[in-house]
């Protein structure tokens, strides 16, 4: 048995199949996303909402991000909606499908299909990424405070402490990334992806949350330091090709695989990837779990997730504080399907009230 284990450790780095990697010794892990071939996916979101307590409205995010690492190829929908309209938020470019349904006993049914192509991205040095320059309006947008991500008070104080003595944007952003990795943690008890309330995260002193919390904190600290930054909300659609179980969708049903990432804008490079939350996820969840910060599996992703990420993730949008069209309700971000029944916004994380499935298929 000992000889077989040693054989597996010695040969792990030579095996290319992601399906084989999870069973291999963690010391052999590699994580090195690089721009390469495109992969195409069809992602179908299906909702079925009881309509016996009033008229139903639904809002489903559509693939809105179009960049050198992801391109939407179109969307379509079916169901028994009275109306269905694509709406685009003018500030962030967030696209969504807004559907309305008649009041009655029959459930509201909506099926929305996004087709996208994606690939790995990596900008780890000082080379230009090919992204466009920021206009004055865009720079202002990506430095602005939001309802849950202020840039003053404890956020500004924390940002100043982290970036003290640093003068360039890249050094500031990297220091914030490393600070979150070392001083925050993933809290497995948080519902969904978290709320994105960065003041609460800092004031508790616990600094525990999930991706929408930790990466929102990265964005808030960067903005408070004068570095343009933004969250991107999406869903994982495929396993990790590097064998990380915690960094991929490990089933074609991805209804609970939502994930938020972040970017910073660096002059001369454009938008640069950042995902400190996933480093902490690997620490907590990657088998055998509770990995030390200096373990090989953690070190491998920590070195790359400032500047790179794997192309197994559909990016929906970068919107914050979105008022849902046709409603007075506002959401901090749109990563989950939303529904309203009889004028009441339903808890999008409660499967008994909003029944939805998201299925991903590689084409």
C-alpha positions in Angstrom: 0.0 0.0 0.0 2.9 2.4 0.8 4.5 1.8 -2.6 1.2 2.6 -4.4 0.8 5.8 -2.4 4.3 6.9 -3.3 3.7 6.1 -7.0 0.6 8.3 -7.0 2.4 11.2 -5.4 5.2 10.9 -7.9 3.0 10.8 -11.0 0.3 13.3 -10.1 1.8 16.3 -11.8 2.0 14.4 -15.1 -1.7 13.5 -15.2 -3.8 16.0 -17.2 -7.3 14.8 -16.4 -9.1 16.9 -13.9 -11.3 14.0 -13.0 -8.3 12.1 -11.7 -6.7 14.9 -9.8 -9.0 14.9 -6.7 -7.8 11.5 -5.7 -4.1 12.4 -5.8 -1.8 13.7 -3.1 -2.3 17.3 -2.3 1.4 18.0 -2.5 1.3 17.5 -6.3 -1.3 20.2 -6.9 -0.8 22.8 -9.6 -3.0 25.8 -10.3 -1.9 27.9 -13.3 -4.7 29.4 -15.4 -3.5 30.7 -18.7 -5.5 32.1 -21.7 -6.0 29.4 -24.2 -8.8 27.6 -26.0 -12.4 28.7 -25.5 -15.1 26.4 -24.1 -18.8 26.9 -24.7 -21.6 26.2 -22.2 -25.3 26.3 -22.2 -26.7 27.3 -18.8 -30.4 26.9 -18.3 -32.3 28.4 -15.3 -35.8 27.0 -14.6 -38.2 28.6 -12.1 -41.5 27.2 -10.9 -43.2 29.6 -8.5 -46.6 29.1 -6.8 -49.0 31.8 -7.9 -52.0 31.0 -5.6 -51.1 34.0 -3.3 -51.0 36.7 -5.9 -49.5 37.8 -9.1 -45.9 36.8 -9.7 -42.9 38.7 -11.1 -39.5 37.1 -11.7 -36.1 38.5 -12.5 -33.3 36.2 -13.9 -29.7 37.4 -14.5 -28.4 37.2 -18.0 -24.8 37.0 -19.1 -23.8 40.6 -19.3 -20.0 40.6 -19.2 -18.2 40.6 -22.5 -14.4 40.5 -22.3 -11.4 38.7 -23.5 -12.1 35.9 -21.2 -15.9 35.6 -21.5 -18.3 36.3 -24.4 -22.1 35.8 -24.3 -23.5 34.1 -27.4 -27.2 34.8 -26.8 -30.2 33.9 -24.6 -33.7 32.6 -25.0 -36.6 31.8 -22.8 -39.9 29.8 -22.6 -42.7 29.5 -20.1 -46.2 30.8 -19.3 -45.3 34.4 -18.6 -47.7 37.2 -19.7 -44.7 39.3 -20.6 -40.9 38.8 -20.7 -38.5 41.7 -21.4 -34.8 42.1 -21.3 -33.8 45.1 -19.2 -30.3 46.6 -19.0 -29.2 48.7 -16.0 -27.7 51.9 -17.6 -25.0 52.4 -14.9 -23.5 48.9 -14.7 -24.7 47.2 -17.9 -26.4 44.5 -15.9 -28.8 42.5 -18.1 -31.8 40.6 -16.7 -35.0 39.1 -17.9 -38.1 40.5 -16.2 -41.1 38.3 -16.5 -44.7 38.8 -15.2 -47.3 36.1 -14.7 -51.0 36.2 -14.2 -52.5 35.6 -10.8 -54.1 32.2 -10.4 -53.7 28.7 -9.3 -51.2 27.5 -11.9 -47.6 27.9 -11.0 -45.5 30.5 -12.9 -43.0 28.7 -15.1 -40.0 30.3 -16.7 -37.0 28.7 -18.4 -34.1 30.9 -19.4 -31.1 29.8 -21.4 -27.7 31.5 -21.6 -25.1 30.4 -24.0 -21.6 31.6 -23.4 -18.0 30.9 -24.2 -15.2 31.3 -21.7 -11.5 30.7 -21.1 -8.9 31.1 -18.4 -7.5 34.5 -17.8 -4.1 35.7 -16.4 -2.5 39.0 -16.0 0.2 38.5 -13.4 3.0 40.8 -14.4 3.0 44.3 -15.9 1.9 43.4 -19.4 -1.2 45.1 -20.8 -4.4 43.0 -20.6 -6.0 44.5 -23.7 -8.9 46.1 -21.7 -10.0 49.6 -22.6 -9.1 52.7 -20.7 -11.5 53.9 -18.1 -13.5 57.0 -18.9 -14.0 59.6 -16.2 -17.5 58.4 -15.6 -16.3 54.7 -15.3 -13.6 55.7 -12.9 -16.1 57.6 -10.8 -18.4 54.6 -10.8 -15.8 52.1 -9.7 -14.5 54.4 -6.9 -18.0 55.1 -5.6 -19.5 53.8 -2.4 -22.6 51.6 -2.5 -25.2 50.8 0.2 -23.2 47.9 1.7 -19.7 48.9 0.5 -18.9 52.4 1.9 -15.5 54.0 1.4 -15.4 56.0 4.6 -15.4 55.2 8.3 -14.0 51.8 9.3 -13.4 50.8 5.7 -11.2 53.9 5.0 -9.4 53.5 8.3 -8.7 49.8 7.5 -7.6 50.6 4.0 -5.2 53.3 5.1 -3.6 50.9 7.6 -3.1 48.2 5.0 -1.7 50.5 2.3 0.4 52.7 4.5 3.6 53.7 2.7 2.5 52.3 -0.7 2.2 54.7 -3.6 1.2 52.7 -6.7 -2.2 51.1 -7.3 -0.8 47.6 -7.9 1.0 47.5 -4.6 -2.1 48.7 -2.8 -4.4 46.2 -4.4 -1.9 43.3 -3.8 -1.5 44.3 -0.2 -5.3 44.4 0.3 -5.6 40.9 -1.3 -2.9 39.5 1.0 -4.5 41.1 4.1 -7.8 39.5 3.4 -6.2 36.1 2.8 -4.4 36.4 6.1 -7.0 38.2 8.3 -10.4 37.0 7.1 -11.9 33.5 6.9 -14.7 31.6 5.1 -17.7 31.0 7.4 -19.5 27.9 6.3 -22.6 28.8 8.3 -23.3 31.9 6.2 -26.3 31.5 3.9 -25.8 31.6 0.2 -22.8 33.7 -0.8 -23.3 36.2 2.1 -24.8 39.7 2.1 -21.8 41.8 1.1 -22.1 44.1 4.2 -18.5 45.0 4.6 -18.9 47.3 7.6 -20.6 44.5 9.6 -17.7 42.2 8.5 -15.1 44.6 9.9 -17.0 45.7 13.0 -17.6 42.2 14.4 -13.8 41.6 14.5 -14.5 38.0 13.4 -14.1 38.9 9.7 -15.9 35.7 8.6 -18.1 35.4 5.5 -18.3 34.0 2.0 -17.4 35.3 -1.4 -19.9 38.1 -1.6 -18.6 39.3 1.7 -14.8 38.8 1.4 -14.6 40.0 -2.2 -16.8 42.9 -1.5 -14.4 43.8 1.3 -11.6 43.7 -1.2 -13.5 46.0 -3.5 -14.4 48.4 -0.7 -10.8 48.6 0.6 -9.5 49.1 -2.9 -11.9 51.9 -3.6 -11.2 53.6 -0.3 -7.5 53.5 -1.3 -8.3 55.3 -4.6 -8.0 52.1 -6.8 -11.0 51.4 -9.1 -12.5 48.0 -8.3 -15.7 46.0 -8.9 -17.4 42.8 -7.9 -18.5 40.4 -10.6 -21.5 38.1 -9.8 -21.8 34.7 -11.4 -22.0 30.9 -11.1 -19.5 28.1 -11.5 -20.5 25.9 -14.5 -17.8 23.2 -14.7 -15.2 21.3 -12.5 -11.8 22.7 -12.0 -9.4 21.4 -14.6 -6.7 21.7 -11.9 -8.4 19.2 -9.7 -9.6 21.5 -7.0 -13.0 20.2 -5.8 -13.7 23.4 -4.0 -13.1 25.6 -7.0 -15.5 24.0 -9.5 -19.1 22.8 -10.1 -18.9 19.1 -9.5 -22.3 18.3 -11.0 -24.3 19.5 -14.1 -26.8 20.9 -11.6 -25.2 24.2 -10.5 -28.2 25.7 -8.6 -26.0 26.3 -5.5 -22.7 27.0 -7.3 -23.0 30.9 -7.3 -19.8 32.7 -6.9 -18.7 36.3 -6.7 -15.3 37.5 -7.9 -13.5 40.8 -8.1 -11.4 43.0 -10.3 -9.2 46.0 -9.9 -8.3 48.5 -12.6 -4.5 49.0 -12.9 -3.2 51.7 -15.3 -1.3 50.1 -18.2 -2.9 46.7 -17.5 -6.6 47.2 -17.4 -8.9 45.0 -15.3 -7.0 42.5 -13.3 -8.6 39.5 -11.6 -8.7 39.1 -7.8 -10.3 36.4 -5.7 -9.1 36.3 -2.1 -12.3 34.6 -1.1 -11.5 31.5 -3.1 -8.1 31.2 -1.3 -10.0 31.0 2.0 -12.4 28.5 0.5 -9.6 26.2 -0.4 -8.3 26.5 3.1 -11.7 25.5 4.6 -13.2 23.1 2.1 -10.6 21.6 -0.2 -10.2 17.9 0.9 -9.0 16.9 3.4 -10.4 20.3 4.7 -9.1 22.8 7.2 -5.8 23.2 5.3 -3.0 25.3 6.7 -2.3 28.6 5.0 1.1 27.3 4.0 -0.1 24.0 2.6 0.8 23.4 -1.0 -2.8 23.4 -2.2 -3.4 26.8 -0.6 -0.1 28.3 -1.7 -0.7 27.3 -5.3 -4.0 29.2 -5.5 -2.9 32.2 -3.4 0.0 32.9 -5.8 -2.3 32.9 -8.8 -5.7 34.3 -7.7 -4.4 37.9 -7.8 -4.1 38.2 -11.5 -5.7 35.0 -12.8 -8.7 32.8 -12.5 -10.0 29.6 -14.2 -12.5 29.8 -17.0 -15.1 27.5 -15.5 -17.4 30.4 -14.3 -20.2 32.3 -15.9 -20.0 36.0 -15.1 -23.4 37.6 -15.0 -22.9 41.2 -14.1 -21.1 43.9 -12.0 -24.3 45.6 -10.6 -24.8 46.9 -7.1 -28.0 48.3 -5.5 -30.3 47.3 -8.3 -33.9 48.3 -8.2 -35.9 45.4 -9.8 -37.8 46.7 -12.9 -41.5 46.8 -12.3 -41.0 46.7 -8.5 -40.1 48.9 -5.6 -37.7 46.3 -4.2 -34.0 46.7 -4.4 -31.3 44.0 -4.2 -27.6 44.5 -3.2 -26.6 42.4 -6.2 -28.2 40.0 -8.7 -26.6 36.6 -8.6 -29.7 34.5 -7.8 -33.0 34.4 -9.6 -35.5 36.8 -7.8 -39.2 36.5 -7.5 -42.1 38.6 -6.1 -45.5 37.1 -5.1 -48.4 39.4 -4.4 -46.0 42.3 -4.0 -43.7 40.5 -1.5 -40.1 39.8 -2.5 -39.5 36.1 -1.8 -36.3 34.9 -0.1 -34.2 33.7 -3.1 -32.4 31.2 -0.9 -35.6 29.5 0.3 -36.2 26.5 -2.1 -39.7 26.0 -0.7 -40.8 29.5 -1.9 -38.8 29.9 -5.1 -38.2 26.6 -6.8 -35.4 26.9 -9.3 -32.7 24.8 -10.9 -29.7 25.8 -12.9 -28.2 23.3 -15.2 -24.9 23.6 -17.1 -24.0 21.7 -20.2 -20.7 21.8 -22.1 -21.3 22.2 -25.8 
